Amino acid sequence: MSDVNITIIDREGVRHEVLAPTDMNMNLMEVCKSYELPVQAVCGGMAMCATCQCYIISDHDLGERNDDEEAMLWEAQNVQENSRLGCQIPISADLEGLIVELAPEED
């Protein structure tokens, strides 16, 4: 089993250093849920709710947003240039050292 180190900053500014497995086909939203971080994931990871929106703080190349992610972020609140949906970020070895911040909850 191979894990990557990821830092997740919650909505209160607290940093959580987590280990995320690369061999379980998980995404960042699922990792947040497994560590009981406040991510609702209302749609279950289908890029349909933006409750797992986060800001990419580190300089990792996560590739382009797919059409579903782009459409959802177009409708979401608190979107920034570095916004991504956690459910659309598969955990891989390339994410070693990733730092993300959870976006504020929508009103």
Residue pairs with C-beta under 8 A, 6 or more apart in sequence:
1 21
1 23
2 21
2 22
2 23
2 93
3 19
3 20
3 21
3 22
4 19
4 20
4 22
4 91
4 92
4 93
4 95
4 96
4 97
4 98
5 17
5 18
5 19
5 20
5 96
5 97
6 17
6 18
6 19
6 20
6 28
6 31
6 95
6 97
6 98
6 99
6 100
7 15
7 16
7 17
7 18
7 58
7 97
7 98
7 99
7 100
8 15
8 16
8 18
8 31
8 32
8 35
8 37
8 54
8 100
8 101
8 102
9 15
9 16
9 57
9 99
9 100
9 101
9 102
10 16
10 37
10 38
10 102
11 38
11 102
11 104
11 105
16 35
16 37
18 31
18 35
20 26
20 28
20 31
20 91
20 95
21 91
22 91
22 92
22 93
24 91
25 90
26 34
26 90
26 91
27 45
27 86
27 87
27 88
27 89
27 90
27 91
28 52
28 54
28 86
28 87
28 89
28 91
28 100
29 39
29 41
29 45
29 52
29 85
29 86
29 87
29 89
30 41
30 45
30 87
31 86
31 91
32 39
32 52
32 86
32 102
33 39
33 41
37 102
38 102
38 105
39 51
39 52
39 86
39 102
40 49
40 51
40 52
40 105
41 49
41 51
41 52
41 87
42 49
42 51
43 49
43 51
43 87
45 52
45 87
46 68
46 87
47 66
47 68
47 69
47 71
47 72
47 85
47 87
47 88
48 68
48 72
49 72
50 72
50 73
50 75
50 76
50 77
50 85
50 106
51 105
51 106
52 85
52 86
52 87
53 73
53 76
53 78
53 79
53 83
53 84
53 85
53 86
53 102
53 103
54 83
54 84
54 85
54 86
54 100
54 101
54 102
54 103
55 80
55 82
55 83
55 84
55 100
55 101
55 103
56 62
56 82
56 83
56 84
56 98
56 99
56 100
57 82
57 99
57 100
57 101
58 97
58 98
58 99
58 100
60 94
60 95
60 97
60 98
61 94
62 84
62 89
65 73
65 84
65 88
66 88
68 88
69 84
69 85
69 88
72 85
73 79
73 83
73 85
76 83
76 106
77 104
77 106
77 107
78 103
78 104
78 106
79 103
80 103
83 103
84 100
86 100
89 95
